[in-house]
Amino acid sequence: MRVLIVCGAGASSTFVAQRLRRAAAARGVELTPVPSSAAAAPDLIRASDLVIAGAHLGGEVALLGAAAAAADVPFVVLADAAREDGDELLDTTLAALAATGLGRTS
C-alpha cells in the first residue's frame, strides 16, 4: 500500500512518514509512506492508495481532497496530534484503507 503524506514544503511529511514506517514495521504491516510537499502532491495522488494531509495546510486541504476524489483515492486530514504519534497515525491509516476495502486491520 502506498500512502502519500502531504505537508506544506515536504519537510514535516518526511518525519511523519518515518513515524508511520516504524509503526507499520513494528506491527508487521506492509506499506510505503511517501512524503510530499503540497505543490508536488497532485502529481503523486493517482499512484497512491491513500492521501494523508495535515490540517495545517488550510485552504490547500480542500484542493488536495478534490484531487484525491477525482482520482478515486481516499483522503484523510490529520490533526496535529495525530501526526506526532506513529501508532495513532497507523491506526488512522489502516482504518481509512479498511473503509475502502484496501487495507487489513490486523
N, C-alpha and C positions, 0 to 999 in steps of 0.2 A: 504494500500500500504506500502510495506516495502522498505525503502531507505537506502542502505548501503553507509556510508560515510567513506572514507579511507584517512588516513594520515600516515606519517612515523611510529610513535610509538603509535598512538592512542589517544594521549592527545588532540591535536587540533581538532580532529574529534569529540570529546565529546562536545567541545564548539560550533562547527558548528551544531551538532545535536540539541543542546539546542536552538540555534537561529532558526533553521528550525521548531522545535516542537512548539516554541512560535508563530512564524508567522503563521503556519498552524492552531493552535488553535484560533488565533485572527480572522482568515477568515473562520473558521468552516470546514476546510479541514481535513479529517481523514487520517493520515499517521503515520508510525512508523519509525523514523530515528534511524539507528543502527550504532554507531561509531565503527570503527575498525582500527587496525594497518594494514600496508601493508602486513605484514607477515601472519596475520590471515585471511585477506580478501578472498583469493582464496577458502577457505572452506565455506565461507558465501555467495558467489555470487549466487549459484543456488537457495537459499531460498529468494532472493531479487527480487523486481520488477524493481529496478534501482540501478546502482552503480555510485557514485559520487566520484571523486578523485581530490585532489589538484594538480595543475600544478607543485608545488614544489617537487613532487615525482620524477621528472626527468625520468630516464630510466624505473622506475617501472610502469610508466603510460602505456607504451606500453604492458608490461606483463599483467597488470590488464585489459586493453582493450581487449587483446586477450582472456583472461579467460572469460570475460563477453560475448564476441562474441561467444565463443564456447558454452556457456550456454544459448545463445539467450536472454541475459539480456541487456537492453540499458545501455550505458556508457557515462558519461559526465565528462569532465575535467573542473574544475573551476579555474578561475584566482583568485589571492589572494584577490582582492577587493570584489569579489562575495561571498567569504567565510565570510566576515565581516558583511554583510547586510542580515538579515533574510528574508526580503521581496523579495530582489533580488534573493536570494537562492531559495525561494519558487516559484517564477516566473519561474526560470530556471528548477526546478524540475517538475513543472506542465507542462511546455512546452515539456520537454523530454518525460514525460509519455503520454501526449496527442498525440505526434507524433507516438507513438506505439499503441495508442488506449486504453491504460490502465488508463489514468487519466482524470479528469474533469478539465476544465479550468475556472470554476466559483466558 
